[in-house]
Amino acid sequence: MTFSWKRVNAILLKDYKDFSRNMAVSVVIFLPPIMAAIYGRMGVNSIESHYMVFNMAFAMVATFVQSCLIAEEKEKNTLRGLMLSPASTAEILSGKSLLSFLLTIFVILLSALFSEYSPQNIGIVTVAIVLSSLFYIGLGTLLGLYAKSVMEASVLVLPIMIIFSFGTFITALAEKYPVLKVAEYLPNVQLLEVAIKVEANAGFADILLNLGIITIWIIIISALTVMVYRKRMMD
């Protein structure tokens, strides 16, 4: 079966209608730009502050919105019909992820504009942000497949918001608590390291390891998502 963008577009349009009608979910996209605007007016312009807002956008938009869209499909019993449709797994997961991806990129661009963030190498930062978006959307899809309702999905996402929005502060405690050194390999921490290296005029060769770690996270979360999705098809 060939990949059909027509099916993907149909799923995207359906998700957009569901998203626009659910104010409890759609309102979260305004929070990161508002925080970025506040930081910008206060003159807070450190790399850490910029990326705390960006990581918050990933957790609130890419993960939260995505998990709620999937959970809502399950709650209404429409996801099962989608699974039994002629659309392939790749088409369904791509269509269900496209809206979250577009919203995430839009929110991050808006946040960067409001906080007046201008990286030294926009190409490297763009690649890192796109890869990070794929990880968080995959995580949101996985949580949505596990959740039985939108309310349950909202609860499951809360720890993710805390860990990935403010997780960079955990690394500051790593010297005192060595067990926390594992946090250095989290995608949000790797993204921050990329940004710091970029400000020091690093090139692609200097950040390949960081991008590689983020890519490994994407592969792991994608494999888990496909496994859970196919299990739901069999249920």
N, C-alpha and C positions, 0 to 999 in steps of 0.2 A: 504494500500500500504506500503510495507516494504521500509526502507531507503536504497538507492542504492549508494554505494561508487563509482561504475562505472560511474554513471551519474555525481556525484560530481567531479570526476577526469577529466571527459570530459570537464566540465565547467572550471575547473582550467587550463587545457591545453589551452583552447581557450583564457582565460584571459591573460595567460602568453604571447601568441603570440601578442595579442593586445597591451599589456603593452610594450613589447620589441620593437614594431614598433613605439610607440609614445614617441619620445625623450623629448618632452616638459613636459611630465608627469614623465617619468622614471628618469630624471636627478635629481629630488628632493631627491632621496634616498641617494645621495652622500653628501648633505649639512650637515646633523647632524654629520656624521663621520669626515668631514673636520673640523667643529667647535670643535669637541671633541679633534681632533689631535692638533689644535691650542692651546686650553686650556691646554692640557697635556704638550706641549712644553713650555708654559708660566709659568707652575707651579701652575695654578689655579686648586685647588683640593678640594674645599669646596663642601659639599653635595648639596647646592643650585645650584652651577654651573653644577654639574653632572646631576641633575634632570631637569635643564632648557634645557639641550641638549636632554635628554630623552623625555621630554614633547614636545619638538620641533619635535622629530622623530615621536611621536604619531600623532601630528597634520599634519605633512607633508606627512607621509607615510600611517598610518592607516586611517586617515580621507580624506586627499586630493586624494591619489591614489584610494582609494575605491570609493569616490564620482565620480571621473572622469571615472572609469571603468563602473559604473552604468549609468552615463549620456551618455557615448559614445554608450552604448547599446540602450538607448532610442533614441539618435540622428540618429542612423542607422536603427531604427525600428526593431532591432533584439531581444530586450527585450520582446516585445509582443509575438513573436514566441516562446521564451523560456517559457513564462508564459502559453502558450497554449500547451506546450509539455507534455509528460507523467510525467515529473519530478515534484515532490511535492514542496511546498513552502519551506520546510526545506532543501531539496536537492539543490534548486536553490540558496537560501540565503547562505547556507554553502559553495557551490561551488564558489559563487561570492565573498565570504569573505576570503577563504583559502589563496589565493595569497597575499592579503594585510596582513594577519596575519603572514605568513612566512617571508615576506619582513620586517615587523615591528620588529619581533624578531631578525632577522639577523642584521638589522641596529643598534638596541640597543646593541646587543652583540659587534658589531664592534666599536661602540661609547665608550662603557665601556672599551674595550681593548685599544683604542687610548688615552683615558683620564686616564687610569690606575686606574679605579674604582674597588675596591674590598670590597664588603659588608661583615659585620661581620657574617651575616646569609644569605647565598645565597638562601636557601629554601624559606624563608619568602619573600624576594625581588622578587624571581621568580614568586611566586603566585600573588603578587601585580601587577607585570608588565603584566602578562598574563591577569588578570582581567581588567586592564586598557586598554589593547589592544582590548579586546572585546567591551568595551564601545566606544572607538574611531572608531572602524570599524563599529559598529552599527550607530554611528552618521554620518559617511561618507556615509553609505548606505541610510540613511534617506535623506540627502542632495542631493544625486545622484538621488533619486526618485522624488524629488521636481524639480530639475533642468531640463531644456529642452535641454541643450547642454553642452558640455565640458567647453566652455567659461563661461557659467552661473554658473556651478559648481565651477569653479576656483574662481569666485567672491564671491559666498556664503561661501566658505571655509576661506576666508581672515580673517573675524572676529574671527573665531574659532582658527586660528593660533595665533592671537594676545592674545586672552583671555586665551587659554590653554598653550601657550608657555611661556608667561610672567605673567600669572595671579597670580603667587605666590607673586609678588610684591604688588598686591592689598591688601593683608592681612596686610602689613606694614602700610597702611593708615586707617585700620579699627578703630584704637583708635580715630583718628581725625574725621572720617566719619563713624559712627556706622552702616549706611545702608550697608556698604561694608562687614560687618561681615558674610553676606550670602556666600561670596566668600570662606570662610573657609570650606565649604562643597563641593566645586568643586572637581572632581576626581583628578586633578593634585595636588591640595593642600593636599588631603588625601594621595596620593602616597608619597609626600615629607615628610609628618609626619611619615609614615611607615618607611621610610629610616632613619630619625632622631632617631626614637625609636630603630631601629635595631642597629645603631651605639652605642646606650646606653645599648646594650645587652638585649633588650626586647625579650620576647618569643611570640609565637602565641597568647596566651591569652591576651597579652598587646595590640595587634594590631587588634583584632577581630572587634572592633567598626569601625575602619578605613576601613577594608576590607568589612564590612557590608554596609557602606555608598557607597563604589564603586559598590558593588553588586546591591544595590537599583537603582543606576544610570543605570546599565546594564539592569535591568528589565524594567525600564521606557522607555529607548531608544529602546529596543527590541520590546516592545508592540507597540510603535508608528510606528516603521518601518514595522511591520507585518500589522498594520492597513492601512498604506499608500500603501503598496505593494498590498494588497487585493483590495483596492479601485482602483488602477491602472488596476487590472485584470478585474474589472467590467466596466471600461471606454471604 
